[in-house]
Amino acid sequence: MLLSFTLRQAVAAISPILDVIRVDVPMSSIGIGLLGTLPPVLFAISGLIAPRVARGVGLDGGIVVALVLMTAGHLIRAAAPGFGVLLAGSVVAFAGTGIGNVLLPPIVRRYFPDRVALLIAVYTCIVGVSTALPAAVAAPIAGLAGWRFSLGLWAATSIVALAPWIVMIVRDRRRAAAKAAVLTAPPATLLTRLWRSRTASSITLLFSTSTICTYANFAWLPQILRDVAGSTAAEGGALLAVTGIVSVPCALLAPLLVARFRDVGWVIAAGTASFVLGYAGLLLAPRSPTLLWVLLIGMGSILFPVCLVLIDARTRTARGTVALSGFAQGVAYGLGAIGPLAVGVLHDVSRGWTVPLLLLLLTALAAVSSIPPLSRCAFVEDDLAR
């Protein structure tokens, strides 16, 4: 739970105070755009690195590596004398976050195999809180104590989360090492073979759909609402916050539904329909009722916790879980980095939001093809054996 609380702080803590930071650390619009693109890019790279980290130091050791990187990244950013160091600190912090993203589902499977859905539901909700809290308090803290303190403060939460992992590893290092060797060492060839598994490919497609739509919303939804629905800047920001608020009960509910019902196709269909109806509403009747379309788009985020549960539920072994988590998140976050860029390019080329919204609508519809293979209870290891 402490680990999940650290997993979005590096992303959410910087954007609300960029104007304050720019007073001391000059940066161009391109530099700001680069900072915004870094999270999904580093999360994608971490999807490939995290399984190797788990092979080298085990799951527990991998979590320690992730938290150390996050702590270092927060402190480097807080002390940055210039943009280059600020960028480097962000790279370190986001790399640690990405490794934590990948290793947390197999950690849940390893320690709580009989409560996977419940734990994923709870930690997904906490990840939502860790996104909202830094965004809400970053500016007030910067106003009181300066932007460096506002950025460096989050190193304390990483250190607090790190302490019990170190205690556990020291206390149980022999048992942990034995389990790491037996349970957490996915062969390198397993990652490259996952494309052959229809189950793995379908989970990756579903994860990618959710990630592309989510990151496009983060980047562009307030501006889309200002241009097509006549919202003010404040209203656009508030409506974006609504998508985050509505995602919290979805994050709590989705894993429990997946665990309770054998056929998850209807849950995927519901999330896909929410995205599609929300984007269709902005295309056809953006000014009324705007709040309904935003609520539907926010409810589409139910696909994200569904994917996290499926990573655990559709693998038979911890090694398979680590490999699938790295594979699915690596591909999904890589595509998630392209999504906002594609929306921006299409907006500039078409001089409007119709084509970008159609792209997002079609992206959401792509998730429909994952419903048939994921409706049946198939396992990645069985696909590969066949």
C-alpha positions, 0 to 999 in steps of 0.5 A: 500500500505504501508502494502504491502511494508513491507510484504517481507522485513524480508525475503529478507533483511537477506540472502544477508548479512549472511556472514557478520553476521556470523563474529559476530554471528557464525552459522552452515550450519544447522542454515542457513538452519533453517533460510531459512525454517522459512518463509514458516513455520511461514506463514503456522502457521500464516494461522491458527492464523490470523483468531483467531486474526481477531476474537479477535481484528478485521481486523484493529487490526489484521493489527496493531498486524502484523506490531508491530510484524514485527517492533519488529522482525526487531529490535530484529534481529538487536540487536541479540548478538547470533544466538538464539536471531537472530532466535527468532527475525526472528520468530517474524518478519515472524509471523507478515508477515504471519498475514499480508499476510492472512489479507490483502485480506479481508482488500481489500474486506472490504474497496474496494469491488468495486475495489478488482482486481485493489487493489490486482494487485497493492499490489502484485506488491508492494510485489514484490518490497519489495522482490527485494529492500532489497535484492539489498541494504542490502549488500551495506548498511551493508558495509557502516553502518554495518549489524545491521543497515542494518537489523534494518533499515526496522523497520522504514518502518513498523512504517511508515505503522503502523501510519495510521492504529493507527490513523484510529482505534483511530478515528473510534474505535466505527465504527471499533469495530462494523464492526469487530464484524459483518464482521470479526469473522469467526466461528472456525468451519468454518475453519475446514469445508472448506475441504468440499468445492470444491471451497476452496479445489481447491483454496488451491490446486492451491495456494499450487502448486504455493508456492511449485514451487516458494520456490523450485525455490528460494532455488535451481534454481541457483544451478540447472542452474549451474549443468544442463545448465553450468551457472556461480554462477553470471549468476544463481543469475541473472536468478533467479532475472529474475523470480522475474522481470517477475512476476511483470507484471504477478502480475499486469495483472492476477487480472485484467484478473480474474475480467474481464473474468468470466471463469478463467480456461484459466488463470490457464491453462496458468500459469500451462503450463508456469511452465510445459514448463519451467521445461520440457525445463530444463530437455530436452534442458537445455543449449539452450535456458536457458533464455526462460525456466527461463522466462516461470518458472517466468511467472508461478508465475501468479498463485499466484495473481490469488489465491489472487483474487479468495480468495475474488471473491469466498466468499460472506462474509468478514468472509468467506474471512478471513477463506478461506485466513487463510485456503488456505495460511496455507496449501499452505505455509506448503507445500511450506516449504516441497518443497525445502527439498524434492527437496534437498533430491531427488537430494542427493538420485538420484545424479542429477536433473532429478528426482527433476525437474520431481517432480516440473513438476508433482507438476505444473501439479497438478494445472490442477485438479483445473481448472474445479471447478474454471472455474464456478462461485461458492462460498465457502459459497454455497458449505458448505450450500449444 
